[in-house]
């Protein structure tokens, strides 16, 4: 559950904080994916691409430490 505290009636700042939290948790990405039906084959391809991207990112981080 996401909870945002509004301080001094500053709604603009609270909205920025809310959007940042939603972005971090992947809510925007999930909403975009749920707009239309995704075939199982498309889902499998997307998930494999995401896994490859994560693996490349992890490999880059490990290179930096060496």
N, C-alpha and C positions, 0 to 999 in steps of 0.2 A: 504494500500500500504506500502510495506517495502522499506525503503531507508537506505543505508549504506554509510557512508562517509569514503573514503580511505585517511588516513593521512600519509604523508611522504612516499608515494608509498609502504606502508606496506600492501600488499595484504593478507598475511597470517593472520594477525590480523583481517582484514576486513571479511575474510571468516569465522573465528571463531565467530565473532559477528553475521554474517548472519545466520549461522547454529543455534546459540543459539536463535535468534529471531524466526526462523522457527520452532524450537522445541517447544518454548513457545506457539506459535499460533496454533500448532497442524497440521501443513502442512504436515509433514512427515507421521503422522498417517493417514491423509486423502488420501495421495497419495497411501499408502499401501492398504487401503480399496478399492480404485477405480481400482486397477489392475485387479480384477476379480469381476464377478457379485456376489452379495450377495442376497440370497433368502430373502423374507420378514420375514419368520419365523426365519432365522438366525440373521437378523438385530434386530428383537424384542428381542431375547435372549441376544444378545450382549449389547443392550441398557439397558436391565434390570440389567445385570451384572455390567455395568458401574455405574448405579444409586445406586446399593447396595454398590459398592466400595466407591462411594462418601459419602454415608450415614455413612458407618463405619468410614471413615476418619474424618467426621464432629463430630461423636460421640466421637472419640478419642481426638480430639481437645477440645471438651467441658469437657471431664473428666480431662484434664490437668489443666483447669482453676479452677476446684473445689478444 
